[in-house]
């Protein structure tokens, strides 16, 4: 994934080809919300901890929890050594603190024991599959956390799938409702979307679907009549009776 500003991709007519349709989606979202520019959010370890804090809560809540964590425990060693009640209190704004606190401590212990430090910058130099496997083997770390560390901290091609990305991609018909006999989940969708979306578009696709999910394709009341993807979305109008399927002018 390039670490520079993406050139705005001109919109083109959607095709039956899966990747052509993805590029059409990305082009329209770029036009609607602006072309996202990649910048590193945090160092890899901070990104990992922040992603754990972000589970089942909003970005604002997880951000507040992370700031409070750093204020209470300025080093990762201090976080590991923190008494559980104090650590839970520090990250309370992020929700599920009794679950997240021991998960964070266990992950940090794994990193320190395996690496001798908390510096994970070396993952930027490993082959992508090795970097992914290294992160995935950390206690309590799943595919979303792995993808967030790789994409946001290291600028590597990985596809985080949060609730917005999962919802919008499902409505667009990019991922099926079921995985075999089981229901499709965001966790299972990571691999599917990484196979479907061109790697150079991972970041723009991820950011675009998040913005679209927040501003237009909401969970409860999606505004299909205002959607720039309505004419290429099989779900258009399903949630908003009478909404036109044509592309808004």
N, C-alpha and C positions, 0 to 999 in steps of 0.2 A: 504494500500500500504506500503510495507516494506521500512524502511528508511536506508537500507543497500545496499551494492553492490549486484546486482542480479547475480546468477550463470548462466553462459552461457548455454543456452538451446540447446541441440543437435538438428540439423535439422532432420526432419523425413518426410516421404512421406505424401503429403497432403491427407486429407480424405474428404468425402462428408459432414461430420459433421461440422457445422459452427465454433464451437470453435476449433476443430482440425485444420481447415484452418487458423484461426487467429493465433494459436500457431506456425504454419508453417511459416506464414508471419513474426511474431516477431522473430523467430529463424533465418531466413535468413537475416533480417535487422540487428540483433545483429551481425551476422557473417560479414556482409558487412561494418557496421559503428561502431562496438564496442558496448559492453553492457553499456547502460547508467546508471550512478549512481545518485540516488536522493540526492540532497542537497538543503536545504532551500534557495530560492533566496533572499527574503526580508521578513520583518514582514508582517502580513496579510493586514494591511491598506496600506502600501507602494505597495504591490503587486496589490491591488485593483486599486490604482491610476495609476500605471504603465500600467495595462491592459486597462484602459480607454484610456490612451495616445496611446496605441498600435493599436487602431482601425483604419483600413484603411491606415496603414503605415508600414514601415519596423521596425525590432527590433532596428537597429542602430538609426533610427530617433526618435523612442519613448524613447530610452535610453538617447539620447542627451536632449530631452525635459524634461525628469525626472531630470537629473542632473541640468539643468538650473532652473527648478522649485525649487529644494532644495537649490540652491545657492541664489535665489532671496527671497525665503520665507522659512526659516529654520524650522518652526513649522507648524503643520496642522492648528492651530488657525490662523496663519498668512496667510495661503492660503485662508481660509474662509473669512478673513477680507480684502483680497487684492482687490484693485480697478480693475474692469474687464479689462480695457485696459492694465494694467501692468501684470496681470495674463496671458492674451492672448499673450502678447509679450514674456513672459518667456517660454511658451510652444510651440511657433511658429514652431520650427523644427519638431514637431510631426504631423503637418498638422491639418486641421479642428479645429484650436485653438478656434475660436469663438463659436463652438459647444461644444468642450470638456471642456473649462474653466468653464462654469456654471454647467455642469454635474458633474465635480469634486467637486466644492463647495457644490452643493446640496447633493452629497453622503456623504461628510465629515460632513455636518450639521446633516444629519440623524444619522450617527454613534455617534456623540457627544451627541445629544439629547436623543437617545435611550439607550446609554451605559454609559454616564457620562464621558467617556474618549475615546481615539482613539485606545485603546488596544483591539484587537480582538482575542487575544490568547485563550480566553475561548471557541472559536468555535472549537478548537481542542478536547475539552472534551465533547461537546454535541453529541447526536446521529446524525449520518450523515444527515438524512432527516431534522432534526431541524436546523442544521448548514446551510444547503443549503437554507432552507426557510428563515432564518434570513438574509442571504446575499441577496437573491432574492428580499426581500422586500425593500431594499435600493433603493432610487430614482435613476433611470437610470442604474441600474445594471441588466445585462442579463445573460443567462446561461454560456456564455464563461467566463465572468469575475468571476462568482461564481466558476466555475470549476478551473480556474487558481489560485484563492486564496486558495481553498481547496487543490489542488494538490501541487502547487509550494511553498506555504508558510507553509502549515500545514501537508503535506505528507499524505493526505487522498485520498481515491479512488474516483476520479472524472475524467471526460474525456473532456478536452478542445478541441474544434473543430475549428481550424483556417482554413485559405484558403488552406494551404498545406494538412492538414489532410482531409479536405472535398474533395479536388480534387482527391487525391490518393485513398481514400476509395471509392469514386464514381467509379473511373476507375476499381478498383478491384471488383466492383459489391457487395460491402458490404452494401451499402445503395442505395435505389432506386432513380431513376431520379425524381420521383414525390411522393408527399405525398397527396394521394387522388387526387383531381382535381387540386391542386396547385403544383407548382414546389417545389422540395426539397430544403431546405436551410441549411446552416451550423448550424443555431440556432435549427432547427428541428432535425438535425442529432445527437445532443448530447445524447438524450434519447435512440435513436436506437443503437448507438455504445456502450453506457454503458450497454445495455442489451446483446449485442453480444460478447463483449470482456471480458474475465475473469478479475476480478478486480485486481488480482495480476499482470496483464500485462498492466494495463492502462498506466503507465508511459513509459514503453519501447515501447508500441504501438504508443503513442503520439509522443515521441521523434524520433522514427524510421521513422514514416511517414513524419515528418517535414524534416528530413535529406534527405530522399528519394525524397521528392517533390522538394527540393532545388537543389539536385545534379543530379538527373536522371529523375524523372517524372515531368518535368517542365510544366508550363501552356501551352506554345506555341509550344515548340519543344521537347517533351519527347524523351529520348534516349532509345527506347524500345529494341534495339539490345544489350544494355549494362545492361539491367534490370535483377536483381537477382530474380524477381518475374514473369518474362515474361511467363513462362510455366503454371502459375496458375492465370494469369490475362486475363479476357475476352476481354480487350481492347488492348492487345499487338498487335503491328503492325498497329493499326488503324490510328495512327498519323505519322507513319514512314513506308511507303510502302517498302516491302521487308525485314523488320526486322524479324528475326527468332523468333519463339515462344518457342524454347527450352531454358532451363536455361543456362546462360553463364557459361563457365568452370571457 
